[in-house]
Amino acid sequence: MFSTVTRRELLGALSSLSVLGTLSAATIASEVLPQRAIPSSGEKLPIVGLGTTKPVRFIREAGTGPIESVIHKLISYGGCVIDTSPRPPELDARFGRVLQQPEFRDSLFVAAKVNTTGKEQGIAQIEQTQRLFGRDPLDLLQISSLTDLETQWLTLRAWKEAGKVRYIGVTVAHERLYATLEAFMKREAPDFVQLNYSVMEYTAEDRLLPLAADLGIAILVNGPFMNGEFFTRVGGRDLPDWVAEFDCESWAQYSLKYILAHPAVTCVLTETTKAHHMEDNARAGLGRLPDRATKQRMRDYTAGL
Ligand SMILES: NC(=O)c1ccc[n+]([C@@H]2O[C@H](COP(=O)([O-])OP(=O)(O)OC[C@H]3O[C@@H](n4cnc5c(N)ncnc54)[C@H](OP(=O)(O)O)[C@@H]3O)[C@@H](O)[C@H]2O)c1
């Protein structure tokens, strides 16, 4: 299930894509992200990705420069997974033009969502996303927070059967939806489930992550920093010395390595507007990961903060 791509292999893969035109070999990171397989297909994804809620909103005030820099940084580490959600059409149109730039178009795995109620409204929203993002097929289509689950799932299944989307799944970002999610996973075994999981929010470990492993469902993780709350809680403290045992360089990597140490996790989505934070987050995928005893120590340590 776990595999690594060497820098040479990444350069080889990128050289066949236009991305190498703008990312010179010198800017490709010296180490690249390991990959894990999507159970339903065997296709492999790099283990750190980008959540785009905040960076897409930031386009309004800062233009598309920051999100382009963040995506470049992700790709330089061999990353490709970009999670998206429907935004006001004028914003998604600008973001969509970024996704369609030649240096990104063929290098990304783009996950989209439907977050509305009603069959016709859902189809209209998905069609709009597909048009604005210029992606046919979409890589992954998810029902956001289980919204109008039964109606939208029929649409997603029909879209997958028609070849208009490669994978389908659902998302949650709060424990209150876990019971509904568990029943849905057992009934439908979707390709992907996206859920919240971190060193401070680990309830998913009890049932959902083992269930995903049993059923062969890929897991995307959201909220690795609890939308920034994690950084407020750890404050300006120094990292404890023992984090060197699992090659941890920052508080961000502390939470990310906790998440990535779970074998059911396929990819963790980190949301950022800053290329240097994207680099910090990507580097969490390199080096050693904590073992079970160390994970318990990490939880105990942050619980006391
Ligand atoms: N229901 C759903 O489907 C759902 C719900 C929530 C989230 N999500 C997905 O999950 C993604 C991430 O979840 P989230 O919204 O909870 O965000 P998050 O990744 O937990 O936290 C984002 C915050 O952390 C900061 N940050 C990121 N990397 C950092 C670093 N290395 N050092 C210091 N600060 C850092 C960011 O600020 P800077 O900009 O300053 O880096 C941002 O304020 C979303 O973008 C979305 O794709 C889905």
The ligand as an SDF file (V2000), in Angstrom:
LIG
                    3D

 48 52  0  0  0  0  0  0  0  0999 V2000
  -17.2550   19.5870    4.8280 N   0  0  0  0  0  0  0  0  0  0  0  0
  -16.1670   19.5860    4.0850 C   0  0  0  0  0  0  0  0  0  0  0  0
  -16.1450   18.9840    3.0390 O   0  0  0  0  0  0  0  0  0  0  0  0
  -14.9320   20.3170    4.5510 C   0  0  0  0  0  0  0  0  0  0  0  0
  -14.9460   21.0720    5.7260 C   0  0  0  0  0  0  0  0  0  0  0  0
  -13.7690   21.6790    6.1340 C   0  0  0  0  0  0  0  0  0  0  0  0
  -12.6160   21.5510    5.3690 C   0  0  0  0  0  0  0  0  0  0  0  0
  -12.6290   20.8430    4.2190 N   0  0  0  0  0  0  0  0  0  0  0  0
  -11.4160   20.7190    3.3700 C   0  0  0  0  0  0  0  0  0  0  0  0
  -10.2560   20.5780    4.1470 O   0  0  0  0  0  0  0  0  0  0  0  0
   -9.3500   21.6400    3.8770 C   0  0  0  0  0  0  0  0  0  0  0  0
   -8.5150   21.9790    5.1230 C   0  0  0  0  0  0  0  0  0  0  0  0
   -9.3080   22.0210    6.3300 O   0  0  0  0  0  0  0  0  0  0  0  0
   -9.4990   23.2880    7.2890 P   0  0  0  0  0  0  0  0  0  0  0  0
  -10.4170   24.2310    6.6530 O   0  0  0  0  0  0  0  0  0  0  0  0
   -9.9610   22.8460    8.6280 O   0  0  0  0  0  0  0  0  0  0  0  0
   -8.0330   23.9460    7.3830 O   0  0  0  0  0  0  0  0  0  0  0  0
   -6.6800   23.4410    8.1130 P   0  0  0  0  0  0  0  0  0  0  0  0
   -5.7760   22.9140    7.0360 O   0  0  0  0  0  0  0  0  0  0  0  0
   -6.9640   22.5860    9.2970 O   0  0  0  0  0  0  0  0  0  0  0  0
   -6.1100   24.8370    8.6630 O   0  0  0  0  0  0  0  0  0  0  0  0
   -5.8960   25.9040    7.7810 C   0  0  0  0  0  0  0  0  0  0  0  0
   -5.2190   27.0160    8.5500 C   0  0  0  0  0  0  0  0  0  0  0  0
   -3.9060   26.6450    8.9610 O   0  0  0  0  0  0  0  0  0  0  0  0
   -2.9380   27.5910    8.5210 C   0  0  0  0  0  0  0  0  0  0  0  0
   -1.7350   26.8490    8.1120 N   0  0  0  0  0  0  0  0  0  0  0  0
   -1.6390   25.9210    7.1330 C   0  0  0  0  0  0  0  0  0  0  0  0
   -0.4040   25.4050    7.0850 N   0  0  0  0  0  0  0  0  0  0  0  0
    0.3170   26.0240    8.0600 C   0  0  0  0  0  0  0  0  0  0  0  0
    1.6590   25.9060    8.5090 C   0  0  0  0  0  0  0  0  0  0  0  0
    2.5140   25.0450    7.9660 N   0  0  0  0  0  0  0  0  0  0  0  0
    2.0660   26.7140    9.5450 N   0  0  0  0  0  0  0  0  0  0  0  0
    1.2000   27.5770   10.1290 C   0  0  0  0  0  0  0  0  0  0  0  0
   -0.0860   27.7400    9.7410 N   0  0  0  0  0  0  0  0  0  0  0  0
   -0.5350   26.9580    8.7150 C   0  0  0  0  0  0  0  0  0  0  0  0
   -3.5730   28.3340    7.3750 C   0  0  0  0  0  0  0  0  0  0  0  0
   -3.1390   29.6830    7.3470 O   0  0  0  0  0  0  0  0  0  0  0  0
   -2.1200   30.2510    6.1990 P   0  0  0  0  0  0  0  0  0  0  0  0
   -2.9640   30.6010    5.0370 O   0  0  0  0  0  0  0  0  0  0  0  0
   -1.5250   31.4380    6.9020 O   0  0  0  0  0  0  0  0  0  0  0  0
   -1.1290   29.1720    5.9280 O   0  0  0  0  0  0  0  0  0  0  0  0
   -5.0760   28.2650    7.6990 C   0  0  0  0  0  0  0  0  0  0  0  0
   -5.4720   29.3750    8.4830 O   0  0  0  0  0  0  0  0  0  0  0  0
  -10.2390   22.7700    3.3380 C   0  0  0  0  0  0  0  0  0  0  0  0
   -9.5500   23.6860    2.5270 O   0  0  0  0  0  0  0  0  0  0  0  0
  -11.2240   21.9560    2.5120 C   0  0  0  0  0  0  0  0  0  0  0  0
  -10.6260   21.5740    1.2830 O   0  0  0  0  0  0  0  0  0  0  0  0
  -13.7530   20.2110    3.8050 C   0  0  0  0  0  0  0  0  0  0  0  0
  1  2  1  0
  2  3  2  0
  2  4  1  0
  4  5  1  0
  4 48  2  0
  5  6  2  0
  6  7  1  0
  7  8  2  0
  8  9  1  0
  8 48  1  0
  9 10  1  0
  9 46  1  0
 10 11  1  0
 11 12  1  0
 11 44  1  0
 12 13  1  0
 13 14  1  0
 14 15  2  0
 14 16  1  0
 14 17  1  0
 17 18  1  0
 18 19  2  0
 18 20  1  0
 18 21  1  0
 21 22  1  0
 22 23  1  0
 23 24  1  0
 23 42  1  0
 24 25  1  0
 25 26  1  0
 25 36  1  0
 26 27  1  0
 26 35  1  0
 27 28  2  0
 28 29  1  0
 29 30  1  0
 29 35  2  0
 30 31  1  0
 30 32  2  0
 32 33  1  0
 33 34  2  0
 34 35  1  0
 36 37  1  0
 36 42  1  0
 37 38  1  0
 38 39  2  0
 38 40  1  0
 38 41  1  0
 42 43  1  0
 44 45  1  0
 44 46  1  0
 46 47  1  0
M  CHG  2   8   1  16  -1
M  END
$$$$
